[in-house]
Amino acid sequence: MEERKNETARDVSEAAGTTGGGAAERSGAHPHPLADFIYCPRCGGEFRPNNGKSNRCLKCGFVYYFNPSSAVACFITDPQGRVLVSRRAFEPAAGTLDLPGGFVDCFETVEQAVHREVMEETGLEIESLRYLFSRHNIYPYSGFEVHTTDLIFEARTGSFEGCRPQDDVAELLAVEPEALDPSQFGLRSIAEAVAVYKARRLAAGR
Ligand SMILES: [Zn+2]
């Protein structure tokens, strides 16, 4: 229990150290995402920044808040302790390593999203799903910066036999935890998650 507390504290400081903190990032190189939205989606009126988190239409009064999208990623292990890693088929970061996962749909829980995304990308059923920690990220898509909250999970599966790359996955690899290399993971939040996960696995001797 004590050890878990220490790990959590270290994770928080690691996140702050690598990103400079959420507020600093928002006010720095990245403008607020609503800066790109200049017309009201309801009436086409002038759509102006409201309070730093929302825009308000000068014509009809519509207020739109922009929050990060929920996304999930999962460390799946087999009985030998190997981790299932995917290779991204598409941009952003095409060709780099990733974890099975993706965006949470409307009307589903994050746990349902993990099971669905893992099934869609690998064909695997998973069990013993457990939440680990989160990271924030910016996911460039279609010329727009999609701000995400990435929820990192771990789960087990009986075997990687029969898993097959599908959907936006080009290849699936079974990797020993000590061979995980964060620099090969193209999405920043996932690379950070891999570094934390690898350190925990090695510290726990498993
Ligand atoms: Zn309007």
Boltz pocket constraint, residues with backbone or C-beta under 6 A from the ligand:
constraints:
  - pocket:
      binder: B
      contacts: [[A, 40], [A, 41], [A, 42], [A, 43], [A, 44], [A, 45], [A, 57], [A, 58], [A, 59], [A, 60], [A, 61], [A, 62]]
      max_distance: 6.0
